[in-house]
């Protein structure tokens, strides 16, 4: 029961962090200008770099959050509840990344305005925040789980008898 509680608590904490990360991503990432046409929104500048920059900022914000979550989970788990924390990092990281995307894109009503035909005048310009590379949604859980695993591996190796030469024997042949 304690493991289930720790798993759920990890998901809830990461979800709250995802909401905060959405505000941060929205503040940092550039908007892409679209012009409203009869057939729907179209890029004002087809060679714009703002689409890639928004993906990059999303990956940076969620990657740093994953790094911090992985370190914090490792420090809190310390030889107990490790499976629950690791599973919570993976599931909670996905929830947090989705909430980051949802909150970040909904802060500016331009996405809804651009998607709804007839809501804006033909020829008007709206600035939209979105991601185009869906793979960046995995940066939070992947970084968090990887950091947790690396820290656990280093700690396990440090305490391992295999780390010592000849499985604990001294150089003179004695134990």
C-alpha positions, -999 to +999 in steps of 0.1 A: +000+000+000+029+024+008+043+018-027+011+027-043+009+059-022+044+068-032+037+061-068+005+083-067+022+111-048+051+112-073+026+116-101+007+144-084+039+163-075+052+160-111+018+170-125+020+202-104+055+208-116+042+203-152+017+232-147+045+255-135+067+243-164+039+253-188+040+289-175+078+289-178+078+275-213+051+300-224+072+328-211+105+317-228+094+302-261+088+324-292+054+325-309+050+316-345+030+342-366+002+328-387-021+347-411-057+337-412-069+328-447-101+314-461-087+279-460-074+283-424-042+295-407-010+297-428+025+305-418+034+341-425+071+331-430+075+295-443+112+295-433+107+307-398+128+292-370+103+299-343+087+265-347+121+248-340+129+273-312+096+265-294+104+228-296+139+235-283+126+255-253+101+228-245+129+202-245+151+224-223+124+233-198+112+197-195+147+182-196+159+204-167+127+195-148+133+158-154+169+162-142+157+178-110+130+152-105+154+123-111+179+137-085+151+144-059+135+110-064+168+093-059+175+112-028+141+105-014+140+068-024+175+059-009+172+021-009+135+019-002+105+025-024+127+026-055+104+008-078+075+030-069+095+062-073+109+050-107+075+041-120+061+074-107+089+093-125+080+076-158+043+080-155+044+114-138+069+126-163+045+119-191+016+136-173+039+166-165+050+169-201+014+168-214+004+194-188+033+216-197+022+215-234-015+221-225-009+250-201+018+266-223-003+266-254-035+276-237-021+308-220-024+326-253-058+324-269-042+327-304-041+290-308-079+288-305-084+319-326-062+305-354-080+271-353-115+284-354-125+296-389-144+328-389-133+339-354-107+362-368-108+384-398-093+371-430-058+385-433-053+391-396-022+377-379-021+356-348+010+345-328+007+308-319+028+287-294+030+250-303+054+221-307+059+204-340+083+176-328+061+154-306+092+135-295+101+163-271+072+152-249+094+123-238+123+145-226+109+149-190+103+112-183+134+100-201+158+124-184+142+117-150+144+079-153+179+080-168+192+103-140+176+081-113+191+050-129+226+065-133+227+077-097+214+043-084+241+025-105+269+046-092+257+041-056+253+004-061+288+001-077+304+021-049+290-003-023+297-034-043+324-059-033+333-062-070+347-027-069+375-038-047+404-057-063+400-095-063+366-093-046+378-079-013+413-094-012+442-072-004+472-071-027+493-093-004+468-122-009+450-120+025+416-109+033 
